[in-house]
């Protein structure tokens, strides 16, 4: 990290198996519950953060959304990655 912040936590979401990749990406494209999360309770993270997650079974093109929630503001950082899931 180039600028660590006191952290509430981290959450990771994945698109639903039958989402439409040709439609605009929306919150409704993702599962409601995170498949992985970690609570940091306001602690300052180190400059490298590693979180082990078990990614749910999916096939085909999927998107994974990571949310880093900052503790002392109403802000969060969002990052998405494209994933080609093979059975």
N, C-alpha and C positions, 0 to 999 in steps of 0.2 A: 504494500500500500504506500502511496505517496503522501497521504494525509489521513492517518487513522483517527477515528472518532470514537467516543464512548458509545458502546453498542448495546442495543436491546437484544437483538438476535438476528438470526439468518433463517430464511425459509426458501425451499426449492419446490417449484410446481412444474408439472408436465402437462402437455396437451392431452385432451381426451383421445382415446384410440381412433374414433371416427370423426375427428374435427375436419373442417374443410380448409385445406392449405391454400385454396384459391380465393378464399374470402379474407377480408382484412382481419388481422390478428386482434382478438378482443379478449377481455377477461373471461368471457363465457367459453372461450376455446380451451381453457385450462381446467383441470380438476380443482374442486373447491378446497380440498385439504392438501397441505404440502406433503410431499412424499418424504421429506427430510427437513429437520429443523434443529437449531441449537439456540439456547438462550444464554446470553452473556451477562444479563443483569446490570448493565451500565459499566462494565469493565472496558478498559482500553485494550483493543486487540494488538497483537504483535504485528510486525510489518509483513509477515507471511501467515496466512490463515489456511488451515487444512481441515476439511470436514469430510468424513467418510459417510457416504450415502449409498443405500441400495435403491437403484433406479427401478421403477416398476416395469414389468414386461410390457413391451409395445412392439409393433412392427411398423416398418415404413418410416416416412419422414415425420419427425416430431420436433417440438420446440421445448426447451427447458428454460424456465424463468427463475432467476435467483434474485432474492430481495434481501438487502442489508439494511436493517432498520436502526436508525441513529437514536441514541438514548435521550439526549437532552434537547431535542428539537422534534418537530413534526415531520422531519425529512426521512427519506429512504433513498437508497441507490438501487437501480434495477439493471439487470444484465440478462440478455437472452442468448442462447446458443442453439444452432441448428444441429439436429442429431438424426442420422440415418440408422434406424434400429433394425438389426437383422435377427431372425429367429434362431 
